[in-house]
Amino acid sequence: MDSSPMQRGSGSRRTSGRAASVALLATTALALSGCAAQAGAAPAPVFPGGQGVELVIGAHANQPEPVLPTSVQNRIMAAVQAERAIGVLTVEGTPRVLQPPLPMSVTGSTPDERAASDKRNAASVASLVHTARPSTAGADLMSALLRAAETAKTAPDPVRRIVAIDNGLSDRGPVNFTVPGMTDANAKDVVSSLLKHRTITPTTFKGLTVEFVGLGTTVAAPQTKLPASQVTALTSVYSAVVKAGGGTPVVTPLERTGPAIHTDLPVKAVGKSNTEVTLGGTSALGDGSSVAFEPGTATFRDPAAARRLLTPLAKWLEPGTSHRAVVVGTTSSEGSASKASDLKLSRERAQAVKDVLVSLGADAGRIQAEGKGYIADPPDRVHGVLDPAKAAQNRVVRITTTF
């Protein structure tokens, strides 16, 4: 059953006591982050016009226990001072509401008494966040966001901002990054699939700002740190989903590592995309690698990163060696004008890789570049709908090297 440690506000909106609140905010910010007070610390700024906030807290294995960054602490305090709603729900296998979004009770008849009440209210939110632990195995940020959007829209006091403090590395639900190929999935493909399955609609996040804090970068063992290209791809997916649902995404970087949340309920670790070429084997490099292309083109998304990734292979293929490489481009079935266009694009992408290798000193005669278009390995449509993960497995450049 959902617990509700906070109550609907009973006091009137404040018109005095702001000076007391300024000093209070610095003290509360330290309490929220669990830090010891430091002598001479400057008070944090007060945010006027506080809005209702729904906190979506990653309370699951594979990431450190949840903490509130200073910017979020300030939003909470602004909401408390303005007597606006604050809600808290968890990201876990089955997301759970810890506190429905309701204004918090305010007591006291003087500015100092009401400031003390603010402090108690903010501390109760902090306690709820820091002690949050899962009751179900796994992690499912997408389902948590959907539930937060629903509760935000139906709250008696309007909530306009959802703040998700989670790494987003879900192992189940509508956006499951443990499915093969999902870490390389194109954001547009993910959005299209969610819309066609009516997981989201164009109004799911209408009127809401969804702030993501620490996406892909807040991890604990056994989850390992992901490469920057994969974090960028993951961030693009969640941002695109919010936009498609009519909301406004905001990404706040936060990199945290450390001891994992203490729980016996596991979360599957999300694997890294293939980010290097195996010499003497076959490597499939997709959108999660540095050899990623702009959609529908043979233009590298990050040319400098592509050169860095291919430099060891170019050295391995220098003149005078017996080494060889076959570079094969393939495409997904998404957006194909014709089989001929698929073949053309896949050839151009393979040739783009070869051109970089040659520019880095590789012997052009030892590199074969070809395009095969869409080869359905695996078939990437399920009941006629493009599967983002399977499409990503097809949208690759495969490099086979031999001695």
WOZI-V278482 format. One record per backbone hydrogen bond with DSSP energy under -1.0 kcal/mol. CO is the residue of the C=O (numbers start at 0). NH is the residue of the N-H. If there is no record, write none. Layout:
# WOZI-V278482
co=CO nh=NH
co=CO nh=NH
This chain:
# WOZI-V278482
co=16 nh=20
co=17 nh=21
co=18 nh=22
co=19 nh=23
co=20 nh=24
co=22 nh=26
co=23 nh=27
co=24 nh=28
co=25 nh=29
co=26 nh=30
co=27 nh=31
co=28 nh=32
co=29 nh=34
co=37 nh=40
co=52 nh=86
co=53 nh=162
co=54 nh=88
co=55 nh=164
co=56 nh=58
co=56 nh=90
co=61 nh=219
co=62 nh=260
co=68 nh=72
co=69 nh=73
co=70 nh=74
co=71 nh=75
co=72 nh=76
co=73 nh=77
co=74 nh=78
co=75 nh=79
co=76 nh=80
co=77 nh=81
co=78 nh=83
co=79 nh=82
co=84 nh=52
co=86 nh=54
co=87 nh=97
co=87 nh=98
co=88 nh=56
co=90 nh=58
co=95 nh=89
co=98 nh=87
co=99 nh=101
co=101 nh=85
co=109 nh=113
co=110 nh=114
co=111 nh=115
co=112 nh=116
co=113 nh=117
co=114 nh=118
co=115 nh=119
co=116 nh=120
co=117 nh=121
co=118 nh=122
co=119 nh=123
co=120 nh=124
co=121 nh=125
co=122 nh=126
co=123 nh=127
co=124 nh=128
co=125 nh=129
co=126 nh=130
co=128 nh=131
co=138 nh=170
co=139 nh=143
co=140 nh=144
co=141 nh=145
co=142 nh=146
co=143 nh=147
co=144 nh=148
co=145 nh=149
co=146 nh=150
co=147 nh=151
co=148 nh=152
co=149 nh=153
co=159 nh=208
co=160 nh=53
co=161 nh=210
co=162 nh=55
co=163 nh=212
co=164 nh=57
co=166 nh=215
co=167 nh=169
co=169 nh=176
co=175 nh=178
co=178 nh=181
co=180 nh=183
co=181 nh=184
co=185 nh=189
co=186 nh=190
co=187 nh=191
co=188 nh=192
co=189 nh=193
co=190 nh=194
co=191 nh=195
co=192 nh=196
co=193 nh=198
co=193 nh=199
co=194 nh=197
co=200 nh=203
co=202 nh=205
co=204 nh=207
co=207 nh=247
co=208 nh=161
co=209 nh=249
co=210 nh=163
co=211 nh=251
co=213 nh=216
co=213 nh=217
co=219 nh=222
co=226 nh=230
co=227 nh=231
co=228 nh=232
co=229 nh=233
co=230 nh=234
co=231 nh=235
co=232 nh=236
co=233 nh=237
co=234 nh=238
co=235 nh=239
co=236 nh=240
co=237 nh=241
co=238 nh=242
co=239 nh=243
co=240 nh=244
co=241 nh=246
co=242 nh=245
co=244 nh=204
co=247 nh=209
co=249 nh=211
co=251 nh=213
co=255 nh=218
co=265 nh=137
co=277 nh=280
co=280 nh=400
co=282 nh=398
co=284 nh=396
co=285 nh=288
co=289 nh=291
co=291 nh=300
co=293 nh=296
co=298 nh=293
co=301 nh=305
co=302 nh=306
co=303 nh=307
co=304 nh=308
co=305 nh=309
co=306 nh=310
co=309 nh=313
co=310 nh=314
co=311 nh=315
co=312 nh=316
co=314 nh=317
co=316 nh=362
co=317 nh=320
co=323 nh=401
co=324 nh=367
co=325 nh=399
co=326 nh=369
co=327 nh=397
co=328 nh=371
co=332 nh=335
co=337 nh=341
co=338 nh=342
co=339 nh=343
co=340 nh=344
co=341 nh=345
co=342 nh=346
co=343 nh=347
co=344 nh=348
co=345 nh=349
co=346 nh=350
co=347 nh=351
co=348 nh=352
co=349 nh=353
co=350 nh=354
co=351 nh=355
co=352 nh=356
co=353 nh=357
co=354 nh=358
co=355 nh=359
co=356 nh=361
co=357 nh=360
co=362 nh=365
co=363 nh=366
co=365 nh=324
co=367 nh=326
co=369 nh=328
co=372 nh=330
co=379 nh=386
co=381 nh=384
co=384 nh=381
co=386 nh=390
co=387 nh=391
co=388 nh=392
co=390 nh=394
co=393 nh=395
co=395 nh=329
co=396 nh=284
co=397 nh=327
co=398 nh=282
co=399 nh=325
co=401 nh=323
